[in-house]
């Protein structure tokens, strides 16, 4: 290879690196701006996240209150909310920058195939997060609060029964709530991932259907890992994710039928039985 050839191959690489740097700068800048904005309103965001526990406590006639166990706990809670909210708020910009970096290297057909999945991914995450917030968290918190007993008031006959009451840590509550929301949001990406793999021809509807029993075991294991160690949360996550697996099989089957129809129309379809003969 001559020196001119080396320079010709090095130039596009440098251009790609420069393009990547610019896209990363825009993404990081958008994230930082969004994080600062979320830090200024971290308190209303936290109040929104505490609605499930406050409603569950109100049903039992208890006041809604969380405590700061450590002096710096409130500050780190604000930072965590700012980071998570900043990423969610800046995701459209980050996704757009990623698309602008990848799109020039794709064919028109590949762009048409990939773009719907880039749009569907945040939508499915939002649906999963909303399902966790509005459905799962109220059920889970109501279940957890049933393990309270007695009260903390000093009265006659005290010390006969150990009082168990909820005095939640702000940081611990936020960690538990965001873990629920993130777990359901990520797990709701299953149809997007499997359908994309099916579109690429890496998996088939028949193959997914044949390993259905193994998929059930894997989903149960994932539910046990990503949710708190209580059976109710794990069963709810499994009940939400397994139907998505079946929906993925249906979507891939539709893709396969369209692909087969197109190949038949082009005269390129080869029947497997005829090929064996």
Long-range contacts (C-beta under 8 A, 24 or more apart in sequence): 19-101, 20-101, 23-97, 23-98, 23-100, 23-101, 24-97, 26-93, 26-97, 27-90, 27-93, 27-94, 27-97, 27-98, 30-90, 30-93, 30-94, 31-86, 31-87, 31-90, 31-94, 32-86, 33-90, 34-85, 34-86, 34-87, 34-89, 34-90, 35-82, 35-83, 35-85, 35-86, 35-87, 35-90, 36-82, 36-86, 37-86, 37-89, 38-81, 38-82, 38-85, 38-86, 38-89, 39-78, 39-79, 39-81, 39-82, 42-77, 42-78, 42-81, 42-82, 42-85, 43-78, 45-81, 45-85, 46-77, 46-78, 46-81, 46-170, 46-174, 49-81, 49-174, 49-177, 49-178, 50-173, 52-133, 52-137, 52-138, 52-141, 52-177, 53-137, 53-141, 53-168, 53-173, 55-138, 56-138, 56-141, 56-142, 56-145, 57-145, 57-166, 59-142, 60-145, 60-148, 62-166, 65-167, 66-168, 66-169, 66-170, 66-173, 67-167, 67-168, 67-169, 67-170, 68-169, 68-170, 69-169, 69-170, 69-171, 69-172, 70-171, 73-169, 73-170, 73-171, 74-170, 76-171, 77-170, 77-171, 77-174, 80-171, 80-174, 80-178, 81-174, 84-178, 91-122, 92-122, 95-122, 113-199, 114-196, 117-192, 117-195, 117-196, 117-199, 120-192, 121-189, 121-192, 124-188, 124-189, 124-191, 124-192, 125-185, 125-186, 125-188, 125-189, 126-185, 127-188, 128-184, 128-185, 128-186, 128-187, 128-188, 128-189, 128-240, 129-181, 129-182, 129-184, 129-185, 131-184, 131-188, 131-240, 132-180, 132-181, 132-183, 132-184, 132-185, 133-181, 135-236, 136-180, 136-184, 136-233, 136-236, 136-237, 137-177, 137-180, 139-232, 139-236, 140-180, 140-228, 140-230, 140-232, 140-233, 140-236, 143-230, 143-232, 144-230, 176-228, 179-226, 179-227, 179-228, 180-227, 180-228, 180-233, 183-226, 183-227, 183-237, 184-237, 184-240, 186-226, 187-222, 187-226, 187-237, 187-240, 187-241, 187-244, 188-240, 188-241, 188-244, 190-241, 190-244, 190-245, 190-248, 191-244, 191-247, 191-248, 191-251, 194-245, 194-248, 194-251, 194-252, 195-248, 195-251, 195-252, 195-255, 198-248, 198-251, 198-252, 198-255, 198-256, 199-255, 203-252, 204-252, 204-256, 205-249, 205-250, 205-252, 205-253, 205-256, 208-245, 208-248, 208-249, 208-252, 209-249, 212-245, 215-242, 215-245, 216-242, 219-245
